[in-house]
Amino acid sequence: MESVSNTIYTGNMVSHYTAKTFGKIALRLITFCSILLLSFNGLTQSPTIASFTPTSGPIDTAVTIKGTNFDATFANNVVFFGATQATVTAGSATILTVTVPSGATHQPITVLSNGLIASSAAPFIPSFIGGVIDATSFATKEDQNTGTAPISVAIGDSDGDGKLDLDLAVANNGGANVSVFRNTSTGASTVSYAAKVDYPKGFFPLSVAIGDSDGDSKYQDYGVRIGIAANLDNLF
């Protein structure tokens, strides 16, 4: 059946009903001896990303993303350039205009719409305007104490403050855990992190990833792959 609204059907039997819409749907079925009330969520179409232009550019570049099933209210779409959330400035159900954020990484663009996520087939390539890179271009290194035998690193803005937080997965040679460092930097030249927070995990964590696994528009979900006896996806 096609999409319907405030429509009344009469007859002896309804064999099936397909709702092609978003949000809450209420049905009232009246029979010879009873009234049945039903309420359920309508079908949500997954967004897709067909293309984006330009494919490379510096911070503050305006990027046009073309696809399908974006939220028609452009502000309801959440767009990430790798690990960092971008600002959506205009759009429709098929086109979004966004601004490349500071901290954009060489990863696919993702669009979260109606609780579902689309990812571009190719990564956006951030470019940087600057001079010659030499030994004086780098600040003094800063060492962070993790756990025993750190083996995997993932970056992402896990608290939504616009800064890339550093996440470390630590193998079980001394402690089966994941160490999370929250970025507390206040300037552009000095990087600082809060004291680490350790999350106990299973034996021998092998890798860590960060993303939005539950469609809440926040990159606060960490996936950890566990070994040796079995490879498990452990989410917290």
Secondary structure, DSSP 4 states (H G I P E B T S, - for coil): ----SS----SS--------SSSEEEEEEE-SS-EEEEEEEPP-PPPEEEEEE-SEE-TT-EEEEEEES--SSGGG-EEEETTEEPEEEEE-SSEEEEEPPTT--SSEEEEEETTEEEEEEEE-EE--------GGGSPPP------SSEEEEEEE-TTSSSSPEEEEEE-TTT--EEEEE-B---SSS---BPPPEEEE-SSSEEEEEEE-SSSSS---EEEEEE-SS--EEEE-
